[in-house]
Amino acid sequence: MREFKAGTLKSSSGEKITDYKRALAIALSEAGMTMKKKDASEEYMRAFIRQVLQEEEAMEEEEEMMEDSLGKD
């Protein structure tokens, strides 16, 4: 999603991705996650996206903490 927001996300054919839902599908695919079609209501999608983004932020914070602790040694 970071690449999509920066405008650098590209498909496997090299085309720039401009559709948010397509970018989300790519991000979920890269994360090894799927979303069932029957649960794809707008409210569910927004909650699901929020959860994925929160997990991504938590992972980034953890990586930064690890880098900081390695740099202090």
Distance bins in CASP14 RR format, pairs under 12 A and 6 or more apart:
PFRMAT RR
TARGET T0000
AUTHOR 0000-0000-0000
RMODE 2
METHOD distances of the structure
MODEL  1
1 7 0 0 0 0 0 1 0 0 0 0 0
1 8 0 0 0 0 0 1 0 0 0 0 0
1 9 0 0 0 0 1 0 0 0 0 0 0
1 17 0 0 0 0 0 1 0 0 0 0 0
1 20 0 0 0 0 1 0 0 0 0 0 0
1 21 0 0 0 0 0 1 0 0 0 0 0
1 22 0 0 0 0 0 1 0 0 0 0 0
1 23 1 0 0 1 0 0 0 0 0 0 0
1 24 1 0 0 1 0 0 0 0 0 0 0
1 25 0 0 0 0 0 1 0 0 0 0 0
1 26 0 0 0 0 1 0 0 0 0 0 0
1 27 1 0 1 0 0 0 0 0 0 0 0
1 28 0 0 0 0 1 0 0 0 0 0 0
1 30 0 0 0 0 1 0 0 0 0 0 0
1 31 0 0 0 0 1 0 0 0 0 0 0
1 49 0 0 0 0 1 0 0 0 0 0 0
1 50 0 0 0 0 0 1 0 0 0 0 0
1 52 1 0 0 1 0 0 0 0 0 0 0
1 53 1 0 0 1 0 0 0 0 0 0 0
1 54 0 0 0 0 0 1 0 0 0 0 0
1 55 0 0 0 0 0 1 0 0 0 0 0
1 56 1 0 0 1 0 0 0 0 0 0 0
1 57 0 0 0 0 0 1 0 0 0 0 0
1 60 0 0 0 0 0 1 0 0 0 0 0
2 8 0 0 0 0 1 0 0 0 0 0 0
2 9 0 0 0 0 1 0 0 0 0 0 0
2 23 0 0 0 0 0 1 0 0 0 0 0
2 26 0 0 0 0 0 1 0 0 0 0 0
2 27 0 0 0 0 1 0 0 0 0 0 0
2 30 0 0 0 0 0 1 0 0 0 0 0
2 52 0 0 0 0 0 1 0 0 0 0 0
2 53 0 0 0 0 1 0 0 0 0 0 0
2 56 1 0 0 1 0 0 0 0 0 0 0
2 57 0 0 0 0 0 1 0 0 0 0 0
2 59 0 0 0 0 0 1 0 0 0 0 0
2 60 0 0 0 0 1 0 0 0 0 0 0
3 9 1 0 1 0 0 0 0 0 0 0 0
3 10 0 0 0 0 1 0 0 0 0 0 0
3 11 0 0 0 0 0 1 0 0 0 0 0
3 16 0 0 0 0 0 1 0 0 0 0 0
3 17 0 0 0 0 1 0 0 0 0 0 0
3 23 0 0 0 0 1 0 0 0 0 0 0
3 26 0 0 0 0 1 0 0 0 0 0 0
3 27 0 0 0 0 1 0 0 0 0 0 0
3 30 0 0 0 0 0 1 0 0 0 0 0
3 56 0 0 0 0 0 1 0 0 0 0 0
4 10 0 0 0 0 0 1 0 0 0 0 0
4 11 0 0 0 0 0 1 0 0 0 0 0
4 16 0 0 0 0 1 0 0 0 0 0 0
4 17 1 0 0 1 0 0 0 0 0 0 0
4 18 0 0 0 0 1 0 0 0 0 0 0
4 19 0 0 0 0 1 0 0 0 0 0 0
4 20 1 0 0 1 0 0 0 0 0 0 0
4 21 0 0 0 0 0 1 0 0 0 0 0
4 22 0 0 0 0 1 0 0 0 0 0 0
4 23 1 1 0 0 0 0 0 0 0 0 0
4 24 0 0 0 0 1 0 0 0 0 0 0
4 25 0 0 0 0 0 1 0 0 0 0 0
4 26 1 0 0 1 0 0 0 0 0 0 0
4 27 1 0 0 1 0 0 0 0 0 0 0
4 30 0 0 0 0 0 1 0 0 0 0 0
4 49 0 0 0 0 0 1 0 0 0 0 0
4 53 0 0 0 0 0 1 0 0 0 0 0
5 17 0 0 0 0 0 1 0 0 0 0 0
5 18 0 0 0 0 0 1 0 0 0 0 0
5 20 0 0 0 0 1 0 0 0 0 0 0
5 23 0 0 0 0 1 0 0 0 0 0 0
5 24 0 0 0 0 0 1 0 0 0 0 0
5 27 0 0 0 0 0 1 0 0 0 0 0
5 53 0 0 0 0 0 1 0 0 0 0 0
5 56 0 0 0 0 0 1 0 0 0 0 0
6 16 0 0 0 0 0 1 0 0 0 0 0
6 17 0 0 0 0 0 1 0 0 0 0 0
6 23 0 0 0 0 0 1 0 0 0 0 0
7 16 1 0 0 1 0 0 0 0 0 0 0
7 17 0 0 0 0 1 0 0 0 0 0 0
7 18 0 0 0 0 1 0 0 0 0 0 0
7 20 0 0 0 0 0 1 0 0 0 0 0
7 23 0 0 0 0 1 0 0 0 0 0 0
8 14 0 0 0 0 0 1 0 0 0 0 0
8 16 0 0 0 0 1 0 0 0 0 0 0
8 17 0 0 0 0 1 0 0 0 0 0 0
8 18 0 0 0 0 0 1 0 0 0 0 0
8 23 0 0 0 0 0 1 0 0 0 0 0
9 15 0 0 0 0 1 0 0 0 0 0 0
9 16 1 0 0 1 0 0 0 0 0 0 0
9 17 1 0 1 0 0 0 0 0 0 0 0
9 18 0 0 0 0 1 0 0 0 0 0 0
9 19 0 0 0 0 0 1 0 0 0 0 0
9 20 0 0 0 0 0 1 0 0 0 0 0
9 22 0 0 0 0 1 0 0 0 0 0 0
9 23 1 0 1 0 0 0 0 0 0 0 0
9 24 0 0 0 0 0 1 0 0 0 0 0
9 25 0 0 0 0 0 1 0 0 0 0 0
9 26 1 0 0 1 0 0 0 0 0 0 0
9 27 0 0 0 0 1 0 0 0 0 0 0
9 30 0 0 0 0 0 1 0 0 0 0 0
10 16 1 0 1 0 0 0 0 0 0 0 0
10 17 1 0 0 1 0 0 0 0 0 0 0
10 18 0 0 0 0 0 1 0 0 0 0 0
10 22 0 0 0 0 0 1 0 0 0 0 0
10 23 0 0 0 0 0 1 0 0 0 0 0
10 26 0 0 0 0 1 0 0 0 0 0 0
11 17 1 0 1 0 0 0 0 0 0 0 0
11 18 0 0 0 0 0 1 0 0 0 0 0
11 19 0 0 0 0 0 1 0 0 0 0 0
11 22 0 0 0 0 1 0 0 0 0 0 0
11 23 0 0 0 0 1 0 0 0 0 0 0
11 25 0 0 0 0 0 1 0 0 0 0 0
11 26 1 0 0 1 0 0 0 0 0 0 0
11 29 0 0 0 0 0 1 0 0 0 0 0
12 22 0 0 0 0 0 1 0 0 0 0 0
12 26 0 0 0 0 1 0 0 0 0 0 0
12 29 0 0 0 0 0 1 0 0 0 0 0
12 30 0 0 0 0 0 1 0 0 0 0 0
15 22 0 0 0 0 0 1 0 0 0 0 0
15 26 0 0 0 0 0 1 0 0 0 0 0
16 22 0 0 0 0 0 1 0 0 0 0 0
16 23 0 0 0 0 0 1 0 0 0 0 0
17 23 1 0 1 0 0 0 0 0 0 0 0
17 24 0 0 0 0 0 1 0 0 0 0 0
17 25 0 0 0 0 1 0 0 0 0 0 0
17 26 1 0 0 1 0 0 0 0 0 0 0
17 27 0 0 0 0 0 1 0 0 0 0 0
19 25 0 0 0 0 1 0 0 0 0 0 0
19 26 0 0 0 0 0 1 0 0 0 0 0
20 26 0 0 0 0 0 1 0 0 0 0 0
20 27 0 0 0 0 0 1 0 0 0 0 0
20 45 0 0 0 0 0 1 0 0 0 0 0
20 46 0 0 0 0 0 1 0 0 0 0 0
20 49 0 0 0 0 1 0 0 0 0 0 0
21 27 0 0 0 0 0 1 0 0 0 0 0
21 28 0 0 0 0 0 1 0 0 0 0 0
21 35 0 0 0 0 0 1 0 0 0 0 0
21 40 0 0 0 0 1 0 0 0 0 0 0
21 42 0 0 0 0 0 1 0 0 0 0 0
21 45 0 0 0 0 1 0 0 0 0 0 0
21 46 0 0 0 0 0 1 0 0 0 0 0
21 49 0 0 0 0 0 1 0 0 0 0 0
22 28 0 0 0 0 0 1 0 0 0 0 0
22 29 0 0 0 0 0 1 0 0 0 0 0
23 29 0 0 0 0 0 1 0 0 0 0 0
23 30 0 0 0 0 0 1 0 0 0 0 0
23 49 0 0 0 0 0 1 0 0 0 0 0
23 52 0 0 0 0 0 1 0 0 0 0 0
24 30 0 0 0 0 0 1 0 0 0 0 0
24 31 0 0 0 0 0 1 0 0 0 0 0
24 33 0 0 0 0 0 1 0 0 0 0 0
24 34 0 0 0 0 0 1 0 0 0 0 0
24 35 0 0 0 0 1 0 0 0 0 0 0
24 40 0 0 0 0 0 1 0 0 0 0 0
24 45 0 0 0 0 1 0 0 0 0 0 0
24 46 0 0 0 0 0 1 0 0 0 0 0
24 48 0 0 0 0 1 0 0 0 0 0 0
24 49 1 0 0 1 0 0 0 0 0 0 0
24 50 0 0 0 0 0 1 0 0 0 0 0
24 52 0 0 0 0 1 0 0 0 0 0 0
24 53 0 0 0 0 0 1 0 0 0 0 0
25 31 0 0 0 0 0 1 0 0 0 0 0
25 32 0 0 0 0 0 1 0 0 0 0 0
25 33 0 0 0 0 0 1 0 0 0 0 0
25 34 0 0 0 0 1 0 0 0 0 0 0
25 35 0 0 0 0 1 0 0 0 0 0 0
25 37 0 0 0 0 0 1 0 0 0 0 0
25 40 0 0 0 0 0 1 0 0 0 0 0
25 45 0 0 0 0 0 1 0 0 0 0 0
25 48 0 0 0 0 0 1 0 0 0 0 0
25 49 0 0 0 0 0 1 0 0 0 0 0
25 52 0 0 0 0 0 1 0 0 0 0 0
26 32 0 0 0 0 0 1 0 0 0 0 0
26 33 0 0 0 0 0 1 0 0 0 0 0
27 33 0 0 0 0 1 0 0 0 0 0 0
27 34 0 0 0 0 0 1 0 0 0 0 0
27 35 0 0 0 0 0 1 0 0 0 0 0
27 48 0 0 0 0 0 1 0 0 0 0 0
27 49 0 0 0 0 1 0 0 0 0 0 0
27 52 1 0 0 1 0 0 0 0 0 0 0
27 53 0 0 0 0 1 0 0 0 0 0 0
27 55 0 0 0 0 0 1 0 0 0 0 0
27 56 0 0 0 0 1 0 0 0 0 0 0
28 34 1 0 0 1 0 0 0 0 0 0 0
28 35 1 0 0 1 0 0 0 0 0 0 0
28 36 0 0 0 0 0 1 0 0 0 0 0
28 40 0 0 0 0 0 1 0 0 0 0 0
28 45 0 0 0 0 0 1 0 0 0 0 0
28 48 0 0 0 0 1 0 0 0 0 0 0
28 49 0 0 0 0 1 0 0 0 0 0 0
28 51 0 0 0 0 0 1 0 0 0 0 0
28 52 1 0 0 1 0 0 0 0 0 0 0
28 53 0 0 0 0 0 1 0 0 0 0 0
28 55 0 0 0 0 0 1 0 0 0 0 0
28 56 0 0 0 0 0 1 0 0 0 0 0
29 35 0 0 0 0 0 1 0 0 0 0 0
29 52 0 0 0 0 0 1 0 0 0 0 0
30 52 0 0 0 0 0 1 0 0 0 0 0
30 56 0 0 0 0 0 1 0 0 0 0 0
31 48 0 0 0 0 0 1 0 0 0 0 0
31 49 0 0 0 0 0 1 0 0 0 0 0
31 51 0 0 0 0 0 1 0 0 0 0 0
31 52 1 0 0 1 0 0 0 0 0 0 0
31 53 0 0 0 0 0 1 0 0 0 0 0
31 55 0 0 0 0 1 0 0 0 0 0 0
31 56 0 0 0 0 1 0 0 0 0 0 0
31 59 0 0 0 0 0 1 0 0 0 0 0
32 52 0 0 0 0 0 1 0 0 0 0 0
33 48 0 0 0 0 1 0 0 0 0 0 0
33 49 0 0 0 0 0 1 0 0 0 0 0
33 51 0 0 0 0 1 0 0 0 0 0 0
33 52 1 0 0 1 0 0 0 0 0 0 0
33 55 0 0 0 0 1 0 0 0 0 0 0
33 56 0 0 0 0 0 1 0 0 0 0 0
34 40 0 0 0 0 0 1 0 0 0 0 0
34 48 0 0 0 0 0 1 0 0 0 0 0
34 52 0 0 0 0 0 1 0 0 0 0 0
35 41 0 0 0 0 0 1 0 0 0 0 0
35 44 0 0 0 0 1 0 0 0 0 0 0
35 45 1 0 0 1 0 0 0 0 0 0 0
35 46 0 0 0 0 0 1 0 0 0 0 0
35 47 0 0 0 0 0 1 0 0 0 0 0
35 48 1 0 0 1 0 0 0 0 0 0 0
35 49 0 0 0 0 1 0 0 0 0 0 0
35 51 0 0 0 0 0 1 0 0 0 0 0
35 52 0 0 0 0 1 0 0 0 0 0 0
36 44 0 0 0 0 1 0 0 0 0 0 0
36 45 0 0 0 0 0 1 0 0 0 0 0
36 48 0 0 0 0 0 1 0 0 0 0 0
37 44 0 0 0 0 0 1 0 0 0 0 0
37 45 0 0 0 0 0 1 0 0 0 0 0
38 44 0 0 0 0 1 0 0 0 0 0 0
39 45 0 0 0 0 1 0 0 0 0 0 0
39 47 0 0 0 0 0 1 0 0 0 0 0
39 48 0 0 0 0 1 0 0 0 0 0 0
40 46 0 0 0 0 0 1 0 0 0 0 0
40 47 0 0 0 0 0 1 0 0 0 0 0
40 48 0 0 0 0 1 0 0 0 0 0 0
40 49 0 0 0 0 0 1 0 0 0 0 0
41 47 0 0 0 0 1 0 0 0 0 0 0
41 48 0 0 0 0 0 1 0 0 0 0 0
42 48 0 0 0 0 0 1 0 0 0 0 0
42 49 0 0 0 0 0 1 0 0 0 0 0
43 49 0 0 0 0 0 1 0 0 0 0 0
43 50 0 0 0 0 0 1 0 0 0 0 0
44 50 0 0 0 0 0 1 0 0 0 0 0
44 51 0 0 0 0 0 1 0 0 0 0 0
45 51 0 0 0 0 0 1 0 0 0 0 0
45 52 0 0 0 0 0 1 0 0 0 0 0
46 52 0 0 0 0 0 1 0 0 0 0 0
46 53 0 0 0 0 0 1 0 0 0 0 0
47 53 0 0 0 0 0 1 0 0 0 0 0
47 54 0 0 0 0 0 1 0 0 0 0 0
48 54 0 0 0 0 0 1 0 0 0 0 0
48 55 0 0 0 0 0 1 0 0 0 0 0
49 55 0 0 0 0 0 1 0 0 0 0 0
49 56 0 0 0 0 0 1 0 0 0 0 0
50 56 0 0 0 0 0 1 0 0 0 0 0
50 57 0 0 0 0 0 1 0 0 0 0 0
51 57 0 0 0 0 0 1 0 0 0 0 0
51 58 0 0 0 0 0 1 0 0 0 0 0
52 58 0 0 0 0 0 1 0 0 0 0 0
52 59 0 0 0 0 0 1 0 0 0 0 0
53 59 0 0 0 0 0 1 0 0 0 0 0
53 60 0 0 0 0 0 1 0 0 0 0 0
54 60 0 0 0 0 0 1 0 0 0 0 0
54 61 0 0 0 0 0 1 0 0 0 0 0
55 61 0 0 0 0 0 1 0 0 0 0 0
55 62 0 0 0 0 0 1 0 0 0 0 0
56 62 0 0 0 0 0 1 0 0 0 0 0
56 63 0 0 0 0 0 1 0 0 0 0 0
57 63 0 0 0 0 0 1 0 0 0 0 0
57 64 0 0 0 0 0 1 0 0 0 0 0
58 64 0 0 0 0 0 1 0 0 0 0 0
58 65 0 0 0 0 0 1 0 0 0 0 0
59 65 0 0 0 0 0 1 0 0 0 0 0
59 66 0 0 0 0 0 1 0 0 0 0 0
60 66 0 0 0 0 0 1 0 0 0 0 0
60 67 0 0 0 0 0 1 0 0 0 0 0
61 67 0 0 0 0 0 1 0 0 0 0 0
61 68 0 0 0 0 0 1 0 0 0 0 0
62 68 0 0 0 0 0 1 0 0 0 0 0
62 69 0 0 0 0 0 1 0 0 0 0 0
63 69 0 0 0 0 0 1 0 0 0 0 0
63 70 0 0 0 0 0 1 0 0 0 0 0
64 70 0 0 0 0 0 1 0 0 0 0 0
64 71 0 0 0 0 0 1 0 0 0 0 0
65 71 0 0 0 0 0 1 0 0 0 0 0
65 72 0 0 0 0 0 1 0 0 0 0 0
66 72 0 0 0 0 0 1 0 0 0 0 0
66 73 0 0 0 0 0 1 0 0 0 0 0
67 73 0 0 0 0 0 1 0 0 0 0 0
END
